[in-house]
Each structure stands twice: as structure tokens, then as C-alpha cells.
Amino acid sequence: MKKQFSLLAIAAVLAAPAFADNFYVGGDVGSSKIEADAGNGFDISKTDTTYSVFGGYQFHPNFAAEVAYRDLGK
């Protein structure tokens, strides 16, 4: 619960993009889900919290660069 609260707090700060000239940062929090059937009666079903942070810079009206990190959970 504490980890999820920390992630939500970080997301709240990063959710509103901060614009300073041509620089921006942001983030998001979500959920990932995987379901797989191994075919031998062994099924996998897992849900976890995901988050990402990103930032970028617009060098020119037609050219920009962005760096991002996404954690998809376990």
C-alpha cells in the first residue's frame, strides 16, 4: 500500500506537464495484466501496477527528442 501511495504521489506531481520554454516532463500510472494458457492445464494470470516518467526537448518546430522509462511490474 505504501509503494502504491508513493507512486500515486509521484504521478500526481508529474501528471501535469511542466513547460519551461521547449522542455517538458510527465508521467503516468496504470495497470498491466497478463493471461497465458500453457496448454498443459497450467494457466497464468497476473495483474500489477505500472508507472512511467518521461521528458523531452523541442529543438525545432519539426524536431524534438524524448526519453522515457516504463516499469511494467513483475
PDB file of N, H, CA, C and O in Angstrom:
ATOM      1  N   MET A   1       0.827  -1.192   0.000  1.00  0.00           N
ATOM      2  CA  MET A   1       0.000   0.000   0.000  1.00  0.00           C
ATOM      3  C   MET A   1       0.869   1.252   0.000  1.00  0.00           C
ATOM      4  O   MET A   1       0.563   2.220  -0.696  1.00  0.00           O
ATOM      5  N   LYS A   2       1.953   1.238   0.778  1.00  0.00           N
ATOM      6  H   LYS A   2       2.201   0.452   1.343  1.00  0.00           H
ATOM      7  CA  LYS A   2       2.821   2.405   0.850  1.00  0.00           C
ATOM      8  C   LYS A   2       3.496   2.663  -0.494  1.00  0.00           C
ATOM      9  O   LYS A   2       3.653   3.815  -0.898  1.00  0.00           O
ATOM     10  N   LYS A   3       3.905   1.575  -1.203  1.00  0.00           N
ATOM     11  H   LYS A   3       3.777   0.639  -0.875  1.00  0.00           H
ATOM     12  CA  LYS A   3       4.535   1.725  -2.510  1.00  0.00           C
ATOM     13  C   LYS A   3       3.551   2.341  -3.499  1.00  0.00           C
ATOM     14  O   LYS A   3       3.917   3.236  -4.262  1.00  0.00           O
ATOM     15  N   GLN A   4       2.304   1.869  -3.492  1.00  0.00           N
ATOM     16  H   GLN A   4       2.007   1.143  -2.872  1.00  0.00           H
ATOM     17  CA  GLN A   4       1.308   2.406  -4.408  1.00  0.00           C
ATOM     18  C   GLN A   4       1.023   3.873  -4.101  1.00  0.00           C
ATOM     19  O   GLN A   4       0.859   4.678  -5.018  1.00  0.00           O
ATOM     20  N   PHE A   5       0.964   4.225  -2.818  1.00  0.00           N
ATOM     21  H   PHE A   5       1.098   3.571  -2.073  1.00  0.00           H
ATOM     22  CA  PHE A   5       0.741   5.623  -2.451  1.00  0.00           C
ATOM     23  C   PHE A   5       1.889   6.493  -2.937  1.00  0.00           C
ATOM     24  O   PHE A   5       1.661   7.595  -3.436  1.00  0.00           O
ATOM     25  N   SER A   6       3.120   6.013  -2.797  1.00  0.00           N
ATOM     26  H   SER A   6       3.305   5.118  -2.391  1.00  0.00           H
ATOM     27  CA  SER A   6       4.282   6.769  -3.269  1.00  0.00           C
ATOM     28  C   SER A   6       4.218   6.972  -4.772  1.00  0.00           C
ATOM     29  O   SER A   6       4.491   8.065  -5.268  1.00  0.00           O
ATOM     30  N   LEU A   7       3.855   5.915  -5.502  1.00  0.00           N
ATOM     31  H   LEU A   7       3.633   5.027  -5.099  1.00  0.00           H
ATOM     32  CA  LEU A   7       3.750   6.024  -6.953  1.00  0.00           C
ATOM     33  C   LEU A   7       2.653   6.998  -7.353  1.00  0.00           C
ATOM     34  O   LEU A   7       2.818   7.768  -8.299  1.00  0.00           O
ATOM     35  N   LEU A   8       1.544   6.968  -6.645  1.00  0.00           N
ATOM     36  H   LEU A   8       1.410   6.342  -5.876  1.00  0.00           H
ATOM     37  CA  LEU A   8       0.450   7.893  -6.952  1.00  0.00           C
ATOM     38  C   LEU A   8       0.853   9.335  -6.655  1.00  0.00           C
ATOM     39  O   LEU A   8       0.482  10.250  -7.391  1.00  0.00           O
ATOM     40  N   ALA A   9       1.602   9.537  -5.590  1.00  0.00           N
ATOM     41  H   ALA A   9       1.903   8.794  -4.992  1.00  0.00           H
ATOM     42  CA  ALA A   9       2.061  10.879  -5.250  1.00  0.00           C
ATOM     43  C   ALA A   9       3.017  11.403  -6.319  1.00  0.00           C
ATOM     44  O   ALA A   9       2.925  12.561  -6.725  1.00  0.00           O
ATOM     45  N   ILE A  10       3.928  10.552  -6.771  1.00  0.00           N
ATOM     46  H   ILE A  10       4.002   9.610  -6.441  1.00  0.00           H
ATOM     47  CA  ILE A  10       4.852  10.945  -7.833  1.00  0.00           C
ATOM     48  C   ILE A  10       4.077  11.234  -9.113  1.00  0.00           C
ATOM     49  O   ILE A  10       4.352  12.217  -9.800  1.00  0.00           O
ATOM     50  N   ALA A  11       3.117  10.387  -9.429  1.00  0.00           N
ATOM     51  H   ALA A  11       2.894   9.588  -8.870  1.00  0.00           H
ATOM     52  CA  ALA A  11       2.323  10.574 -10.645  1.00  0.00           C
ATOM     53  C   ALA A  11       1.534  11.878 -10.595  1.00  0.00           C
ATOM     54  O   ALA A  11       1.391  12.560 -11.610  1.00  0.00           O
ATOM     55  N   ALA A  12       1.025  12.222  -9.417  1.00  0.00           N
ATOM     56  H   ALA A  12       1.142  11.668  -8.593  1.00  0.00           H
ATOM     57  CA  ALA A  12       0.259  13.460  -9.280  1.00  0.00           C
ATOM     58  C   ALA A  12       1.140  14.672  -9.577  1.00  0.00           C
ATOM     59  O   ALA A  12       0.689  15.643 -10.184  1.00  0.00           O
ATOM     60  N   VAL A  13       2.383  14.607  -9.150  1.00  0.00           N
ATOM     61  H   VAL A  13       2.749  13.818  -8.656  1.00  0.00           H
ATOM     62  CA  VAL A  13       3.311  15.710  -9.401  1.00  0.00           C
ATOM     63  C   VAL A  13       3.690  15.762 -10.875  1.00  0.00           C
ATOM     64  O   VAL A  13       3.784  16.844 -11.456  1.00  0.00           O
ATOM     65  N   LEU A  14       3.908  14.588 -11.487  1.00  0.00           N
ATOM     66  H   LEU A  14       3.831  13.710 -11.015  1.00  0.00           H
ATOM     67  CA  LEU A  14       4.360  14.543 -12.868  1.00  0.00           C
ATOM     68  C   LEU A  14       3.232  14.578 -13.891  1.00  0.00           C
ATOM     69  O   LEU A  14       3.481  14.813 -15.073  1.00  0.00           O
ATOM     70  N   ALA A  15       2.003  14.348 -13.456  1.00  0.00           N
ATOM     71  H   ALA A  15       1.801  14.157 -12.495  1.00  0.00           H
ATOM     72  CA  ALA A  15       0.892  14.255 -14.405  1.00  0.00           C
ATOM     73  C   ALA A  15       0.650  15.559 -15.143  1.00  0.00           C
ATOM     74  O   ALA A  15       0.340  15.552 -16.335  1.00  0.00           O
ATOM     75  N   ALA A  16       0.786  16.665 -14.453  1.00  0.00           N
ATOM     76  H   ALA A  16       1.038  16.671 -13.485  1.00  0.00           H
ATOM     77  CA  ALA A  16       0.629  17.961 -15.115  1.00  0.00           C
ATOM     78  C   ALA A  16       1.973  18.332 -15.722  1.00  0.00           C
ATOM     79  O   ALA A  16       2.922  18.633 -14.998  1.00  0.00           O
ATOM     80  N   PRO A  17       2.059  18.312 -17.043  1.00  0.00           N
ATOM     81  CA  PRO A  17       3.355  18.611 -17.677  1.00  0.00           C
ATOM     82  C   PRO A  17       3.881  19.977 -17.267  1.00  0.00           C
ATOM     83  O   PRO A  17       3.135  20.954 -17.191  1.00  0.00           O
ATOM     84  N   ALA A  18       5.148  20.022 -17.011  1.00  0.00           N
ATOM     85  H   ALA A  18       5.754  19.229 -17.072  1.00  0.00           H
ATOM     86  CA  ALA A  18       5.800  21.277 -16.638  1.00  0.00           C
ATOM     87  C   ALA A  18       6.482  21.841 -17.877  1.00  0.00           C
ATOM     88  O   ALA A  18       7.444  21.258 -18.378  1.00  0.00           O
ATOM     89  N   PHE A  19       5.998  22.952 -18.364  1.00  0.00           N
ATOM     90  H   PHE A  19       5.216  23.425 -17.957  1.00  0.00           H
ATOM     91  CA  PHE A  19       6.554  23.553 -19.566  1.00  0.00           C
ATOM     92  C   PHE A  19       7.477  24.697 -19.183  1.00  0.00           C
ATOM     93  O   PHE A  19       7.069  25.625 -18.486  1.00  0.00           O
ATOM     94  N   ALA A  20       8.696  24.630 -19.631  1.00  0.00           N
ATOM     95  H   ALA A  20       9.027  23.875 -20.197  1.00  0.00           H
ATOM     96  CA  ALA A  20       9.664  25.696 -19.447  1.00  0.00           C
ATOM     97  C   ALA A  20      10.340  25.892 -20.797  1.00  0.00           C
ATOM     98  O   ALA A  20      11.258  25.153 -21.153  1.00  0.00           O
ATOM     99  N   ASP A  21       9.894  26.867 -21.527  1.00  0.00           N
ATOM    100  H   ASP A  21       9.148  27.467 -21.237  1.00  0.00           H
ATOM    101  CA  ASP A  21      10.355  27.114 -22.887  1.00  0.00           C
ATOM    102  C   ASP A  21      10.005  25.906 -23.759  1.00  0.00           C
ATOM    103  O   ASP A  21       8.830  25.727 -24.080  1.00  0.00           O
ATOM    104  N   ASN A  22      10.950  25.087 -24.149  1.00  0.00           N
ATOM    105  H   ASN A  22      11.905  25.232 -23.889  1.00  0.00           H
ATOM    106  CA  ASN A  22      10.688  23.948 -25.027  1.00  0.00           C
ATOM    107  C   ASN A  22      10.927  22.618 -24.339  1.00  0.00           C
ATOM    108  O   ASN A  22      11.056  21.595 -25.011  1.00  0.00           O
ATOM    109  N   PHE A  23      10.988  22.608 -23.024  1.00  0.00           N
ATOM    110  H   PHE A  23      10.883  23.439 -22.478  1.00  0.00           H
ATOM    111  CA  PHE A  23      11.259  21.398 -22.247  1.00  0.00           C
ATOM    112  C   PHE A  23       9.981  20.931 -21.565  1.00  0.00           C
ATOM    113  O   PHE A  23       9.194  21.754 -21.099  1.00  0.00           O
ATOM    114  N   TYR A  24       9.766  19.625 -21.502  1.00  0.00           N
ATOM    115  H   TYR A  24      10.406  18.956 -21.881  1.00  0.00           H
ATOM    116  CA  TYR A  24       8.589  19.099 -20.819  1.00  0.00           C
ATOM    117  C   TYR A  24       8.915  17.805 -20.091  1.00  0.00           C
ATOM    118  O   TYR A  24       9.827  17.076 -20.483  1.00  0.00           O
ATOM    119  N   VAL A  25       8.164  17.520 -19.027  1.00  0.00           N
ATOM    120  H   VAL A  25       7.423  18.111 -18.709  1.00  0.00           H
ATOM    121  CA  VAL A  25       8.260  16.267 -18.275  1.00  0.00           C
ATOM    122  C   VAL A  25       6.846  15.791 -17.984  1.00  0.00           C
ATOM    123  O   VAL A  25       5.900  16.579 -17.983  1.00  0.00           O
ATOM    124  N   GLY A  26       6.714  14.510 -17.740  1.00  0.00           N
ATOM    125  H   GLY A  26       7.482  13.870 -17.741  1.00  0.00           H
ATOM    126  CA  GLY A  26       5.400  13.959 -17.421  1.00  0.00           C
ATOM    127  C   GLY A  26       5.538  12.549 -16.888  1.00  0.00           C
ATOM    128  O   GLY A  26       6.643  12.022 -16.758  1.00  0.00           O
ATOM    129  N   GLY A  27       4.419  11.954 -16.585  1.00  0.00           N
ATOM    130  H   GLY A  27       3.521  12.382 -16.691  1.00  0.00           H
ATOM    131  CA  GLY A  27       4.413  10.587 -16.078  1.00  0.00           C
ATOM    132  C   GLY A  27       3.008  10.046 -16.051  1.00  0.00           C
ATOM    133  O   GLY A  27       2.041  10.776 -16.270  1.00  0.00           O
ATOM    134  N   ASP A  28       2.901   8.760 -15.780  1.00  0.00           N
ATOM    135  H   ASP A  28       3.687   8.168 -15.602  1.00  0.00           H
ATOM    136  CA  ASP A  28       1.587   8.140 -15.660  1.00  0.00           C
ATOM    137  C   ASP A  28       1.667   6.899 -14.786  1.00  0.00           C
ATOM    138  O   ASP A  28       2.741   6.337 -14.569  1.00  0.00           O
ATOM    139  N   VAL A  29       0.525   6.491 -14.296  1.00  0.00           N
ATOM    140  H   VAL A  29      -0.347   6.947 -14.471  1.00  0.00           H
ATOM    141  CA  VAL A  29       0.385   5.271 -13.503  1.00  0.00           C
ATOM    142  C   VAL A  29      -0.748   4.477 -14.123  1.00  0.00           C
ATOM    143  O   VAL A  29      -1.772   5.039 -14.511  1.00  0.00           O
ATOM    144  N   GLY A  30      -0.562   3.166 -14.215  1.00  0.00           N
ATOM    145  H   GLY A  30       0.270   2.710 -13.900  1.00  0.00           H
ATOM    146  CA  GLY A  30      -1.594   2.328 -14.816  1.00  0.00           C
ATOM    147  C   GLY A  30      -1.565   0.921 -14.261  1.00  0.00           C
ATOM    148  O   GLY A  30      -1.058   0.674 -13.166  1.00  0.00           O
ATOM    149  N   SER A  31      -2.112   0.016 -15.026  1.00  0.00           N
ATOM    150  H   SER A  31      -2.524   0.216 -15.915  1.00  0.00           H
ATOM    151  CA  SER A  31      -2.208  -1.374 -14.607  1.00  0.00           C
ATOM    152  C   SER A  31      -1.848  -2.265 -15.785  1.00  0.00           C
ATOM    153  O   SER A  31      -2.239  -1.993 -16.920  1.00  0.00           O
ATOM    154  N   SER A  32      -1.097  -3.335 -15.509  1.00  0.00           N
ATOM    155  H   SER A  32      -0.780  -3.555 -14.587  1.00  0.00           H
ATOM    156  CA  SER A  32      -0.787  -4.312 -16.547  1.00  0.00           C
ATOM    157  C   SER A  32      -1.415  -5.641 -16.169  1.00  0.00           C
ATOM    158  O   SER A  32      -1.567  -5.966 -14.992  1.00  0.00           O
ATOM    159  N   LYS A  33      -1.776  -6.397 -17.188  1.00  0.00           N
ATOM    160  H   LYS A  33      -1.653  -6.133 -18.145  1.00  0.00           H
ATOM    161  CA  LYS A  33      -2.402  -7.694 -16.951  1.00  0.00           C
ATOM    162  C   LYS A  33      -1.900  -8.671 -17.994  1.00  0.00           C
ATOM    163  O   LYS A  33      -1.830  -8.348 -19.179  1.00  0.00           O
ATOM    164  N   ILE A  34      -1.548  -9.876 -17.544  1.00  0.00           N
ATOM    165  H   ILE A  34      -1.605 -10.138 -16.581  1.00  0.00           H
ATOM    166  CA  ILE A  34      -1.116 -10.922 -18.460  1.00  0.00           C
ATOM    167  C   ILE A  34      -1.934 -12.171 -18.175  1.00  0.00           C
ATOM    168  O   ILE A  34      -2.162 -12.542 -17.023  1.00  0.00           O
ATOM    169  N   GLU A  35      -2.360 -12.798 -19.238  1.00  0.00           N
ATOM    170  H   GLU A  35      -2.175 -12.496 -20.173  1.00  0.00           H
ATOM    171  CA  GLU A  35      -3.061 -14.075 -19.143  1.00  0.00           C
ATOM    172  C   GLU A  35      -2.473 -14.991 -20.196  1.00  0.00           C
ATOM    173  O   GLU A  35      -2.378 -14.616 -21.365  1.00  0.00           O
ATOM    174  N   ALA A  36      -2.082 -16.178 -19.796  1.00  0.00           N
ATOM    175  H   ALA A  36      -2.159 -16.483 -18.847  1.00  0.00           H
ATOM    176  CA  ALA A  36      -1.493 -17.132 -20.737  1.00  0.00           C
ATOM    177  C   ALA A  36      -1.965 -18.536 -20.403  1.00  0.00           C
ATOM    178  O   ALA A  36      -2.149 -18.894 -19.240  1.00  0.00           O
ATOM    179  N   ASP A  37      -2.155 -19.316 -21.449  1.00  0.00           N
ATOM    180  H   ASP A  37      -2.005 -19.025 -22.394  1.00  0.00           H
ATOM    181  CA  ASP A  37      -2.524 -20.721 -21.306  1.00  0.00           C
ATOM    182  C   ASP A  37      -1.366 -21.547 -21.838  1.00  0.00           C
ATOM    183  O   ASP A  37      -1.084 -21.534 -23.036  1.00  0.00           O
ATOM    184  N   ALA A  38      -0.696 -22.265 -20.947  1.00  0.00           N
ATOM    185  H   ALA A  38      -0.925 -22.276 -19.973  1.00  0.00           H
ATOM    186  CA  ALA A  38       0.469 -23.049 -21.336  1.00  0.00           C
ATOM    187  C   ALA A  38       0.086 -24.315 -22.094  1.00  0.00           C
ATOM    188  O   ALA A  38       0.957 -24.983 -22.651  1.00  0.00           O
ATOM    189  N   GLY A  39      -1.180 -24.653 -22.125  1.00  0.00           N
ATOM    190  H   GLY A  39      -1.887 -24.110 -21.672  1.00  0.00           H
ATOM    191  CA  GLY A  39      -1.617 -25.811 -22.881  1.00  0.00           C
ATOM    192  C   GLY A  39      -1.583 -27.117 -22.116  1.00  0.00           C
ATOM    193  O   GLY A  39      -2.104 -28.121 -22.601  1.00  0.00           O
ATOM    194  N   ASN A  40      -0.996 -27.134 -20.956  1.00  0.00           N
ATOM    195  H   ASN A  40      -0.573 -26.318 -20.562  1.00  0.00           H
ATOM    196  CA  ASN A  40      -0.914 -28.364 -20.161  1.00  0.00           C
ATOM    197  C   ASN A  40      -1.729 -28.239 -18.870  1.00  0.00           C
ATOM    198  O   ASN A  40      -1.455 -28.918 -17.881  1.00  0.00           O
ATOM    199  N   GLY A  41      -2.726 -27.368 -18.899  1.00  0.00           N
ATOM    200  H   GLY A  41      -2.949 -26.817 -19.703  1.00  0.00           H
ATOM    201  CA  GLY A  41      -3.556 -27.180 -17.715  1.00  0.00           C
ATOM    202  C   GLY A  41      -2.994 -26.151 -16.755  1.00  0.00           C
ATOM    203  O   GLY A  41      -3.587 -25.889 -15.709  1.00  0.00           O
ATOM    204  N   PHE A  42      -1.859 -25.566 -17.097  1.00  0.00           N
ATOM    205  H   PHE A  42      -1.377 -25.779 -17.947  1.00  0.00           H
ATOM    206  CA  PHE A  42      -1.220 -24.558 -16.252  1.00  0.00           C
ATOM    207  C   PHE A  42      -1.500 -23.178 -16.834  1.00  0.00           C
ATOM    208  O   PHE A  42      -0.954 -22.829 -17.880  1.00  0.00           O
ATOM    209  N   ASP A  43      -2.333 -22.398 -16.181  1.00  0.00           N
ATOM    210  H   ASP A  43      -2.778 -22.682 -15.331  1.00  0.00           H
ATOM    211  CA  ASP A  43      -2.692 -21.066 -16.644  1.00  0.00           C
ATOM    212  C   ASP A  43      -1.990 -20.011 -15.806  1.00  0.00           C
ATOM    213  O   ASP A  43      -1.773 -20.196 -14.608  1.00  0.00           O
ATOM    214  N   ILE A  44      -1.639 -18.915 -16.440  1.00  0.00           N
ATOM    215  H   ILE A  44      -1.815 -18.765 -17.413  1.00  0.00           H
ATOM    216  CA  ILE A  44      -1.005 -17.789 -15.758  1.00  0.00           C
ATOM    217  C   ILE A  44      -1.938 -16.588 -15.867  1.00  0.00           C
ATOM    218  O   ILE A  44      -2.417 -16.261 -16.953  1.00  0.00           O
ATOM    219  N   SER A  45      -2.192 -15.937 -14.744  1.00  0.00           N
ATOM    220  H   SER A  45      -1.803 -16.202 -13.861  1.00  0.00           H
ATOM    221  CA  SER A  45      -2.981 -14.719 -14.729  1.00  0.00           C
ATOM    222  C   SER A  45      -2.387 -13.806 -13.669  1.00  0.00           C
ATOM    223  O   SER A  45      -2.380 -14.147 -12.486  1.00  0.00           O
ATOM    224  N   LYS A  46      -1.886 -12.640 -14.090  1.00  0.00           N
ATOM    225  H   LYS A  46      -1.892 -12.363 -15.050  1.00  0.00           H
ATOM    226  CA  LYS A  46      -1.186 -11.740 -13.177  1.00  0.00           C
ATOM    227  C   LYS A  46      -1.548 -10.292 -13.504  1.00  0.00           C
ATOM    228  O   LYS A  46      -1.602  -9.911 -14.673  1.00  0.00           O
ATOM    229  N   THR A  47      -1.792  -9.498 -12.482  1.00  0.00           N
ATOM    230  H   THR A  47      -1.749  -9.808 -11.532  1.00  0.00           H
ATOM    231  CA  THR A  47      -2.064  -8.076 -12.618  1.00  0.00           C
ATOM    232  C   THR A  47      -1.100  -7.317 -11.712  1.00  0.00           C
ATOM    233  O   THR A  47      -0.835  -7.743 -10.588  1.00  0.00           O
ATOM    234  N   ASP A  48      -0.570  -6.183 -12.205  1.00  0.00           N
ATOM    235  H   ASP A  48      -0.785  -5.837 -13.118  1.00  0.00           H
ATOM    236  CA  ASP A  48       0.371  -5.398 -11.410  1.00  0.00           C
ATOM    237  C   ASP A  48       0.239  -3.921 -11.788  1.00  0.00           C
ATOM    238  O   ASP A  48      -0.317  -3.583 -12.833  1.00  0.00           O
ATOM    239  N   THR A  49       0.753  -3.058 -10.932  1.00  0.00           N
ATOM    240  H   THR A  49       1.205  -3.332 -10.083  1.00  0.00           H
ATOM    241  CA  THR A  49       0.737  -1.619 -11.168  1.00  0.00           C
ATOM    242  C   THR A  49       1.932  -1.239 -12.034  1.00  0.00           C
ATOM    243  O   THR A  49       3.033  -1.755 -11.841  1.00  0.00           O
ATOM    244  N   THR A  50       1.715  -0.341 -12.981  1.00  0.00           N
ATOM    245  H   THR A  50       0.821   0.078 -13.137  1.00  0.00           H
ATOM    246  CA  THR A  50       2.784   0.153 -13.841  1.00  0.00           C
ATOM    247  C   THR A  50       2.929   1.658 -13.648  1.00  0.00           C
ATOM    248  O   THR A  50       2.013   2.331 -13.176  1.00  0.00           O
ATOM    249  N   TYR A  51       4.085   2.164 -14.019  1.00  0.00           N
ATOM    250  H   TYR A  51       4.829   1.617 -14.402  1.00  0.00           H
ATOM    251  CA  TYR A  51       4.289   3.603 -13.998  1.00  0.00           C
ATOM    252  C   TYR A  51       5.351   3.980 -15.023  1.00  0.00           C
ATOM    253  O   TYR A  51       6.151   3.146 -15.447  1.00  0.00           O
ATOM    254  N   SER A  52       5.344   5.236 -15.407  1.00  0.00           N
ATOM    255  H   SER A  52       4.694   5.914 -15.062  1.00  0.00           H
ATOM    256  CA  SER A  52       6.363   5.724 -16.323  1.00  0.00           C
ATOM    257  C   SER A  52       6.650   7.189 -16.040  1.00  0.00           C
ATOM    258  O   SER A  52       5.816   7.910 -15.491  1.00  0.00           O
ATOM    259  N   VAL A  53       7.829   7.606 -16.420  1.00  0.00           N
ATOM    260  H   VAL A  53       8.506   7.021 -16.866  1.00  0.00           H
ATOM    261  CA  VAL A  53       8.225   9.012 -16.383  1.00  0.00           C
ATOM    262  C   VAL A  53       8.880   9.323 -17.730  1.00  0.00           C
ATOM    263  O   VAL A  53       9.524   8.465 -18.333  1.00  0.00           O
ATOM    264  N   PHE A  54       8.705  10.554 -18.187  1.00  0.00           N
ATOM    265  H   PHE A  54       8.182  11.251 -17.697  1.00  0.00           H
ATOM    266  CA  PHE A  54       9.291  10.920 -19.463  1.00  0.00           C
ATOM    267  C   PHE A  54       9.617  12.397 -19.476  1.00  0.00           C
ATOM    268  O   PHE A  54       9.082  13.181 -18.691  1.00  0.00           O
ATOM    269  N   GLY A  55      10.495  12.755 -20.374  1.00  0.00           N
ATOM    270  H   GLY A  55      10.929  12.118 -21.011  1.00  0.00           H
ATOM    271  CA  GLY A  55      10.861  14.147 -20.552  1.00  0.00           C
ATOM    272  C   GLY A  55      11.407  14.340 -21.954  1.00  0.00           C
ATOM    273  O   GLY A  55      11.909  13.401 -22.572  1.00  0.00           O
ATOM    274  N   GLY A  56      11.306  15.553 -22.445  1.00  0.00           N
ATOM    275  H   GLY A  56      10.899  16.316 -21.942  1.00  0.00           H
ATOM    276  CA  GLY A  56      11.784  15.815 -23.782  1.00  0.00           C
ATOM    277  C   GLY A  56      12.098  17.274 -23.998  1.00  0.00           C
ATOM    278  O   GLY A  56      11.847  18.127 -23.147  1.00  0.00           O
ATOM    279  N   TYR A  57      12.652  17.532 -25.155  1.00  0.00           N
ATOM    280  H   TYR A  57      12.857  16.839 -25.846  1.00  0.00           H
ATOM    281  CA  TYR A  57      13.025  18.891 -25.531  1.00  0.00           C
ATOM    282  C   TYR A  57      12.741  19.083 -27.013  1.00  0.00           C
ATOM    283  O   TYR A  57      13.093  18.233 -27.831  1.00  0.00           O
ATOM    284  N   GLN A  58      12.108  20.189 -27.358  1.00  0.00           N
ATOM    285  H   GLN A  58      11.822  20.879 -26.694  1.00  0.00           H
ATOM    286  CA  GLN A  58      11.824  20.513 -28.752  1.00  0.00           C
ATOM    287  C   GLN A  58      12.911  21.458 -29.255  1.00  0.00           C
ATOM    288  O   GLN A  58      12.976  22.622 -28.862  1.00  0.00           O
ATOM    289  N   PHE A  59      13.765  20.928 -30.134  1.00  0.00           N
ATOM    290  H   PHE A  59      13.713  19.982 -30.454  1.00  0.00           H
ATOM    291  CA  PHE A  59      14.871  21.715 -30.682  1.00  0.00           C
ATOM    292  C   PHE A  59      14.403  22.682 -31.769  1.00  0.00           C
ATOM    293  O   PHE A  59      14.948  23.774 -31.930  1.00  0.00           O
ATOM    294  N   HIS A  60      13.402  22.262 -32.494  1.00  0.00           N
ATOM    295  H   HIS A  60      12.959  21.375 -32.364  1.00  0.00           H
ATOM    296  CA  HIS A  60      12.918  22.985 -33.672  1.00  0.00           C
ATOM    297  C   HIS A  60      11.436  22.652 -33.803  1.00  0.00           C
ATOM    298  O   HIS A  60      11.020  21.606 -33.304  1.00  0.00           O
ATOM    299  N   PRO A  61      10.624  23.474 -34.440  1.00  0.00           N
ATOM    300  CA  PRO A  61       9.202  23.135 -34.579  1.00  0.00           C
ATOM    301  C   PRO A  61       8.947  21.773 -35.230  1.00  0.00           C
ATOM    302  O   PRO A  61       7.878  21.190 -35.047  1.00  0.00           O
ATOM    303  N   ASN A  62       9.922  21.266 -35.988  1.00  0.00           N
ATOM    304  H   ASN A  62      10.790  21.740 -36.136  1.00  0.00           H
ATOM    305  CA  ASN A  62       9.763  19.971 -36.658  1.00  0.00           C
ATOM    306  C   ASN A  62      10.648  18.873 -36.079  1.00  0.00           C
ATOM    307  O   ASN A  62      10.662  17.766 -36.617  1.00  0.00           O
ATOM    308  N   PHE A  63      11.385  19.137 -35.006  1.00  0.00           N
ATOM    309  H   PHE A  63      11.373  20.036 -34.569  1.00  0.00           H
ATOM    310  CA  PHE A  63      12.302  18.144 -34.463  1.00  0.00           C
ATOM    311  C   PHE A  63      12.347  18.233 -32.944  1.00  0.00           C
ATOM    312  O   PHE A  63      12.529  19.310 -32.377  1.00  0.00           O
ATOM    313  N   ALA A  64      12.178  17.079 -32.290  1.00  0.00           N
ATOM    314  H   ALA A  64      12.030  16.203 -32.750  1.00  0.00           H
ATOM    315  CA  ALA A  64      12.244  17.013 -30.827  1.00  0.00           C
ATOM    316  C   ALA A  64      12.807  15.652 -30.423  1.00  0.00           C
ATOM    317  O   ALA A  64      12.839  14.722 -31.229  1.00  0.00           O
ATOM    318  N   ALA A  65      13.246  15.544 -29.182  1.00  0.00           N
ATOM    319  H   ALA A  65      13.220  16.299 -28.528  1.00  0.00           H
ATOM    320  CA  ALA A  65      13.745  14.282 -28.645  1.00  0.00           C
ATOM    321  C   ALA A  65      13.059  14.025 -27.306  1.00  0.00           C
ATOM    322  O   ALA A  65      12.781  14.956 -26.551  1.00  0.00           O
ATOM    323  N   GLU A  66      12.792  12.752 -27.022  1.00  0.00           N
ATOM    324  H   GLU A  66      13.018  11.996 -27.635  1.00  0.00           H
ATOM    325  CA  GLU A  66      12.134  12.386 -25.779  1.00  0.00           C
ATOM    326  C   GLU A  66      12.796  11.141 -25.212  1.00  0.00           C
ATOM    327  O   GLU A  66      13.175  10.232 -25.951  1.00  0.00           O
ATOM    328  N   VAL A  67      12.929  11.110 -23.894  1.00  0.00           N
ATOM    329  H   VAL A  67      12.621  11.848 -23.293  1.00  0.00           H
ATOM    330  CA  VAL A  67      13.455   9.963 -23.171  1.00  0.00           C
ATOM    331  C   VAL A  67      12.380   9.506 -22.192  1.00  0.00           C
ATOM    332  O   VAL A  67      11.748  10.329 -21.529  1.00  0.00           O
ATOM    333  N   ALA A  68      12.170   8.181 -22.101  1.00  0.00           N
ATOM    334  H   ALA A  68      12.684   7.513 -22.639  1.00  0.00           H
ATOM    335  CA  ALA A  68      11.106   7.678 -21.218  1.00  0.00           C
ATOM    336  C   ALA A  68      11.560   6.401 -20.539  1.00  0.00           C
ATOM    337  O   ALA A  68      12.390   5.656 -21.062  1.00  0.00           O
ATOM    338  N   TYR A  69      10.996   6.164 -19.360  1.00  0.00           N
ATOM    339  H   TYR A  69      10.322   6.769 -18.936  1.00  0.00           H
ATOM    340  CA  TYR A  69      11.195   4.910 -18.621  1.00  0.00           C
ATOM    341  C   TYR A  69       9.833   4.383 -18.221  1.00  0.00           C
ATOM    342  O   TYR A  69       9.019   5.127 -17.676  1.00  0.00           O
ATOM    343  N   ARG A  70       9.571   3.110 -18.482  1.00  0.00           N
ATOM    344  H   ARG A  70      10.232   2.505 -18.925  1.00  0.00           H
ATOM    345  CA  ARG A  70       8.310   2.480 -18.102  1.00  0.00           C
ATOM    346  C   ARG A  70       8.612   1.194 -17.337  1.00  0.00           C
ATOM    347  O   ARG A  70       9.371   0.342 -17.799  1.00  0.00           O
ATOM    348  N   ASP A  71       7.998   1.071 -16.154  1.00  0.00           N
ATOM    349  H   ASP A  71       7.381   1.763 -15.779  1.00  0.00           H
ATOM    350  CA  ASP A  71       8.075  -0.144 -15.353  1.00  0.00           C
ATOM    351  C   ASP A  71       6.736  -0.869 -15.500  1.00  0.00           C
ATOM    352  O   ASP A  71       5.698  -0.344 -15.097  1.00  0.00           O
ATOM    353  N   LEU A  72       6.758  -2.063 -16.072  1.00  0.00           N
ATOM    354  H   LEU A  72       7.601  -2.489 -16.399  1.00  0.00           H
ATOM    355  CA  LEU A  72       5.537  -2.810 -16.327  1.00  0.00           C
ATOM    356  C   LEU A  72       5.166  -3.755 -15.194  1.00  0.00           C
ATOM    357  O   LEU A  72       4.229  -4.542 -15.334  1.00  0.00           O
ATOM    358  N   GLY A  73       5.877  -3.695 -14.083  1.00  0.00           N
ATOM    359  H   GLY A  73       6.638  -3.056 -13.969  1.00  0.00           H
ATOM    360  CA  GLY A  73       5.577  -4.583 -12.954  1.00  0.00           C
ATOM    361  C   GLY A  73       6.332  -5.891 -13.077  1.00  0.00           C
ATOM    362  O   GLY A  73       7.225  -6.035 -13.913  1.00  0.00           O
ATOM    363  N   LYS A  74       5.962  -6.840 -12.235  1.00  0.00           N
ATOM    364  H   LYS A  74       5.237  -6.723 -11.557  1.00  0.00           H
ATOM    365  CA  LYS A  74       6.645  -8.134 -12.231  1.00  0.00           C
ATOM    366  C   LYS A  74       5.948  -9.122 -13.123  1.00  0.00           C
ATOM    367  O   LYS A  74       6.388 -10.266 -13.240  1.00  0.00           O
TER     368      LYS A  74
END
